[in-house]
Amino acid sequence: MANRPFPVNPVMVAIAIAYRNASLIADEVLPRLAPMAKEEFKYFAYDMAEGFTIPDTKVGRRSRVNEISFTGVEITASTEDFGLEDPIPQTDIDNAEAGFDPKNHSVEQLTNLILLDREVRVSTLLSSTSNYDAANTETLAAGSQFSDAAADVLGIMEDAFNAPVMRPNVAVFGQASWSAFRRHPQVVKAVHGNSGDAGMASREQVAELLEVSKVLVGQARVNTARKGQAASLQRAWGDMVSLIYQDAMATNRNGTTYGFTAQYKTRLAGSERDGNIGLRGGERVRVGESVKEVISAKSLGYLIQNTVA
């Protein structure tokens, strides 16, 4: 460990890797691939039309079998580093109550902020129309929003599911969109078999209704106020629904999926002595990871915006 530029603590690494804020969904929206040995990686962007264009497959008794070739654009990308440090005075460590380790607590808090930052990055990607085919985005007008009891929300969703070249199998809702959708009369009536005037649908019921493998709801909040100002907590996921196709077996080299997250090695965490912290020095705790969120197949997604009035 002596030759490392920053000492890594195995216990802290274990805490950083195991820590998970249950309200965050980024790892389910753009799943992490297996850790890579290098920062640079490559992935393929395919021409989706090739998989749906039928060539002449008939073969004569003495003729050669028809040949075709599949093309793809190889894209080179690199992971980016994200990390934070927390300087802890030695007096805080010395005076900590029994059973409480300020350094391990710091690892948890730093990890939470790093993952919250990732949540915002993933939300921004899925909320951007540039990450979908032009024909696969929709902005709901008054009268067709989820908050309108008379809106044909199931018709809107079904049309959206039918638009991409492969039917999406994951539905990602912002919290406001989800709250309005789950209690919409059409949805309540469909899952409960009642008049639809009372009740709410669960994620499992909606997943079955929409025929998707899972329904994800972005609940995380983030403080958008500048440092020193009163907190202004806003949802990390806005007023939107993203329908995406995920291939659980896809990698950066094989398979077709809407997006993924490449990661270089594993999350790191550690501390080192810093004599410039306070009078008695202290420990500088660092947590970080090297990742890259990639939208690899824009044609496999559909974005619905402005779902709530």
C-alpha positions as CSV (number, residue, x, y, z in Angstrom):
1,M,0.0,0.0,0.0
2,A,3.0,2.3,0.5
3,N,3.5,3.0,-3.2
4,R,-0.1,4.1,-3.8
5,P,-0.7,7.8,-4.4
6,F,-3.7,7.6,-2.0
7,P,-4.0,4.9,0.6
8,V,-7.1,2.7,0.0
9,N,-8.7,1.2,3.1
10,P,-10.4,-2.3,2.5
11,V,-13.0,-1.7,5.2
12,M,-13.9,1.7,3.8
13,V,-14.1,0.3,0.2
14,A,-16.5,-2.4,1.5
15,I,-18.7,0.3,3.0
16,A,-18.6,2.4,-0.2
17,I,-19.5,-0.6,-2.4
18,A,-22.2,-1.9,-0.2
19,Y,-23.8,1.5,0.5
20,R,-27.1,2.0,-1.4
21,N,-29.7,4.7,-1.1
22,A,-33.0,2.9,-1.8
23,S,-34.5,6.0,-3.4
24,L,-31.9,6.0,-6.2
25,I,-32.7,4.2,-9.5
26,A,-29.8,5.1,-11.7
27,D,-28.2,1.6,-11.4
28,E,-31.4,0.0,-12.6
29,V,-32.0,2.5,-15.4
30,L,-28.5,2.3,-16.9
31,P,-27.1,-0.9,-15.4
32,R,-23.4,-1.1,-14.6
33,L,-21.4,-3.5,-16.6
34,A,-18.7,-5.7,-15.0
35,P,-15.7,-3.6,-13.9
36,M,-13.2,-3.0,-16.7
37,A,-9.4,-3.2,-16.4
38,K,-8.9,0.1,-18.4
39,E,-10.5,3.5,-18.5
40,E,-10.9,3.5,-22.2
41,F,-13.6,1.2,-23.7
42,K,-15.4,0.7,-27.0
43,Y,-18.9,-0.1,-27.9
44,F,-20.9,-0.5,-31.1
45,A,-23.7,1.5,-32.6
46,Y,-25.7,-0.6,-35.0
47,D,-27.9,0.2,-37.9
48,M,-31.2,-1.1,-36.5
49,A,-32.7,-1.4,-40.1
50,E,-30.3,-4.2,-40.9
51,G,-32.0,-6.4,-38.3
52,F,-35.4,-5.9,-39.9
53,T,-34.6,-5.9,-43.6
54,I,-35.3,-9.3,-45.2
55,P,-32.9,-10.3,-47.9
56,D,-33.5,-12.9,-50.6
57,T,-33.2,-16.2,-48.7
58,K,-34.2,-18.5,-51.5
59,V,-31.4,-20.8,-52.7
60,G,-31.3,-22.6,-56.1
61,R,-30.1,-26.2,-56.4
62,R,-26.7,-25.2,-57.7
63,S,-26.5,-21.5,-56.8
64,R,-24.5,-19.9,-54.1
65,V,-26.3,-18.9,-50.9
66,N,-27.0,-15.2,-50.8
67,E,-24.4,-13.2,-48.7
68,I,-25.1,-10.2,-46.5
69,S,-22.8,-8.3,-44.1
70,F,-23.7,-6.5,-40.9
71,T,-22.2,-3.1,-40.2
72,G,-21.7,-1.2,-37.1
73,V,-19.9,2.0,-35.9
74,E,-17.3,1.4,-33.3
75,I,-17.3,4.2,-30.7
76,T,-14.4,4.8,-28.3
77,A,-15.2,6.4,-24.9
78,S,-13.6,6.7,-21.5
79,T,-14.8,6.6,-18.0
80,E,-14.8,9.8,-16.0
81,D,-13.7,10.2,-12.4
82,F,-16.1,11.4,-9.7
83,G,-15.1,11.8,-6.1
84,L,-15.3,13.8,-2.9
85,E,-13.1,14.3,0.2
86,D,-14.0,15.0,3.8
87,P,-11.3,16.4,6.2
88,I,-11.9,15.1,9.7
89,P,-10.1,16.8,12.6
90,Q,-8.2,14.3,14.9
91,T,-10.2,15.6,17.9
92,D,-13.4,14.4,16.2
93,I,-11.9,11.0,15.9
94,D,-10.5,10.9,19.4
95,N,-13.7,12.1,21.0
96,A,-16.1,10.0,19.1
97,E,-18.6,7.9,21.1
98,A,-17.9,4.2,21.5
99,G,-19.1,2.3,18.4
100,F,-19.1,5.3,16.2
101,D,-16.3,5.7,13.6
102,P,-16.3,9.2,12.0
103,K,-14.3,8.0,9.1
104,N,-16.6,5.2,8.2
105,H,-19.6,7.5,8.7
106,S,-17.9,10.0,6.3
107,V,-17.5,7.2,3.7
108,E,-21.3,6.6,3.8
109,Q,-22.2,10.3,3.4
110,L,-19.7,10.9,0.6
111,T,-20.9,7.8,-1.2
112,N,-24.5,9.0,-0.9
113,L,-23.6,12.4,-2.5
114,I,-21.6,10.7,-5.3
115,L,-24.5,8.4,-6.1
116,L,-27.0,11.3,-5.9
117,D,-24.8,13.2,-8.5
118,R,-25.0,10.1,-10.7
119,E,-28.8,10.0,-10.3
120,V,-29.0,13.6,-11.6
121,R,-26.7,12.7,-14.6
122,V,-28.9,9.7,-15.5
123,S,-32.1,11.7,-15.1
124,T,-30.7,14.4,-17.3
125,L,-29.8,11.9,-20.0
126,L,-33.3,10.3,-20.0
127,S,-35.0,13.6,-19.9
128,S,-33.2,14.9,-23.0
129,T,-35.0,14.6,-26.4
130,S,-31.6,14.3,-28.1
131,N,-31.3,10.8,-26.6
132,Y,-34.3,9.5,-28.5
133,D,-35.2,9.2,-32.2
134,A,-37.0,12.3,-33.2
135,A,-40.2,10.4,-33.8
136,N,-40.0,8.8,-30.3
137,T,-40.7,11.9,-28.2
138,E,-44.0,13.4,-27.1
139,T,-45.2,16.4,-25.1
140,L,-48.6,16.1,-23.6
141,A,-51.0,19.0,-24.0
142,A,-53.9,20.0,-21.6
143,G,-56.6,17.4,-21.7
144,S,-54.3,14.5,-22.4
145,Q,-52.1,14.7,-19.2
146,F,-52.1,12.1,-16.5
147,S,-53.6,14.6,-14.1
148,D,-56.7,14.9,-16.3
149,A,-59.3,12.3,-15.2
150,A,-60.8,12.2,-18.8
151,A,-57.5,11.6,-20.5
152,D,-56.9,8.3,-22.3
153,V,-53.7,7.6,-20.5
154,L,-53.6,3.9,-21.3
155,G,-54.0,4.7,-25.0
156,I,-51.2,7.2,-24.8
157,M,-48.9,4.7,-23.1
158,E,-49.8,1.9,-25.5
159,D,-49.1,4.1,-28.6
160,A,-45.8,5.0,-27.0
161,F,-44.8,1.4,-26.4
162,N,-45.6,0.5,-30.0
163,A,-43.4,3.3,-31.5
164,P,-39.8,2.0,-30.9
165,V,-38.4,-0.8,-33.1
166,M,-38.4,-3.1,-30.1
167,R,-41.2,-2.8,-27.5
168,P,-39.8,-1.3,-24.3
169,N,-39.7,-3.6,-21.2
170,V,-38.9,-1.0,-18.6
171,A,-41.0,2.1,-17.6
172,V,-39.3,4.9,-15.8
173,F,-41.5,7.5,-14.1
174,G,-40.7,10.8,-12.3
175,Q,-42.4,10.8,-9.0
176,A,-45.0,13.4,-10.0
177,S,-45.8,11.5,-13.2
178,W,-46.1,8.2,-11.2
179,S,-48.4,9.7,-8.6
180,A,-50.8,11.0,-11.2
181,F,-50.7,7.8,-13.3
182,R,-51.2,5.3,-10.5
183,R,-54.4,7.0,-9.3
184,H,-55.8,7.8,-12.8
185,P,-59.4,6.4,-13.1
186,Q,-58.5,4.4,-16.2
187,V,-55.6,2.7,-14.4
188,V,-57.4,2.1,-11.2
189,K,-60.4,0.6,-13.0
190,A,-58.1,-1.6,-15.1
191,V,-56.1,-3.1,-12.2
192,H,-58.9,-3.2,-9.5
193,G,-62.0,-3.9,-11.7
194,N,-64.0,-1.2,-10.0
195,S,-65.4,2.1,-11.2
196,G,-62.0,3.8,-11.0
197,D,-63.3,6.5,-8.7
198,A,-61.1,5.4,-5.7
199,G,-57.9,3.5,-5.1
200,M,-54.3,3.4,-6.4
201,A,-52.3,0.9,-8.4
202,S,-49.0,-0.5,-7.2
203,R,-45.9,-0.8,-9.3
204,E,-46.3,-4.5,-9.7
205,Q,-49.9,-4.0,-10.9
206,V,-48.9,-1.4,-13.4
207,A,-45.9,-3.5,-14.6
208,E,-48.4,-6.3,-15.3
209,L,-50.9,-3.9,-17.0
210,L,-48.2,-2.4,-19.2
211,E,-46.5,-5.7,-19.9
212,V,-43.1,-4.6,-18.7
213,S,-40.5,-6.3,-16.5
214,K,-40.4,-3.5,-14.1
215,V,-41.6,0.0,-13.2
216,L,-39.0,2.4,-11.8
217,V,-39.9,5.6,-10.0
218,G,-37.4,8.4,-9.4
219,Q,-38.0,9.6,-5.9
220,A,-34.7,11.2,-5.0
221,R,-34.5,14.9,-4.1
222,V,-31.6,17.3,-4.6
223,N,-30.9,20.7,-3.1
224,T,-30.7,23.2,-6.0
225,A,-29.9,26.3,-3.9
226,R,-26.4,27.8,-3.9
227,K,-24.2,27.2,-0.9
228,G,-25.2,29.5,2.0
229,Q,-28.8,29.9,0.8
230,A,-31.9,28.3,2.2
231,A,-32.3,24.7,1.0
232,S,-34.5,24.3,-2.1
233,L,-35.2,20.5,-2.4
234,Q,-36.3,19.5,-5.9
235,R,-37.0,16.1,-7.5
236,A,-34.0,14.7,-9.3
237,W,-36.5,13.2,-11.8
238,G,-38.9,15.6,-13.4
239,D,-42.3,15.5,-15.0
240,M,-41.6,12.7,-17.5
241,V,-41.9,9.0,-18.4
242,S,-39.2,7.2,-20.3
243,L,-40.0,3.8,-21.8
244,I,-36.8,1.9,-22.7
245,Y,-35.8,-1.6,-23.8
246,Q,-33.1,-3.3,-21.7
247,D,-31.2,-6.4,-22.5
248,A,-30.0,-7.8,-19.2
249,M,-27.2,-9.8,-21.0
250,A,-25.9,-6.9,-23.1
251,T,-22.3,-5.6,-22.7
252,N,-20.4,-2.9,-24.4
253,R,-19.5,-5.4,-27.2
254,N,-22.6,-7.6,-27.5
255,G,-26.3,-7.2,-27.3
256,T,-28.7,-4.4,-28.0
257,T,-29.9,-2.2,-25.2
258,Y,-31.0,1.4,-24.7
259,G,-28.1,2.3,-22.4
260,F,-25.6,1.1,-19.9
261,T,-22.9,2.3,-17.5
262,A,-19.3,1.4,-18.0
263,Q,-17.1,1.4,-14.8
264,Y,-13.3,1.3,-14.4
265,K,-12.4,-1.1,-11.6
266,T,-14.5,-0.7,-8.5
267,R,-15.5,2.2,-6.2
268,L,-12.6,3.3,-4.0
269,A,-12.4,4.7,-0.5
270,G,-9.7,5.4,1.9
271,S,-8.1,8.0,4.2
272,E,-4.7,9.5,4.8
273,R,-3.1,11.7,7.5
274,D,-3.3,15.5,6.9
275,G,-1.3,17.6,9.3
276,N,-3.0,20.8,8.0
277,I,-6.5,20.0,9.4
278,G,-6.9,22.0,12.6
279,L,-4.3,22.2,15.4
280,R,-3.7,18.5,15.8
281,G,-4.1,17.5,12.2
282,G,-6.6,14.8,11.1
283,E,-7.6,12.3,8.5
284,R,-8.7,13.2,4.9
285,V,-11.3,10.7,3.8
286,R,-11.8,10.2,0.0
287,V,-14.5,8.3,-1.9
288,G,-14.8,8.0,-5.7
289,E,-15.6,6.0,-8.7
290,S,-14.8,6.1,-12.5
291,V,-17.9,5.6,-14.6
292,K,-19.4,6.6,-17.9
293,E,-23.2,6.6,-18.7
294,V,-23.8,5.6,-22.3
295,I,-27.0,5.8,-24.4
296,S,-26.1,3.2,-27.0
297,A,-29.4,2.8,-28.9
298,K,-31.6,5.8,-29.1
299,S,-34.2,4.0,-31.2
300,L,-35.0,1.7,-28.2
301,G,-36.6,4.4,-26.1
302,Y,-39.6,6.7,-26.0
303,L,-40.0,9.9,-24.0
304,I,-43.2,11.4,-22.7
305,Q,-42.9,14.9,-21.2
306,N,-45.3,17.3,-19.5
307,T,-47.4,14.6,-18.0
308,V,-48.9,16.6,-15.2
309,A,-50.6,20.0,-15.3
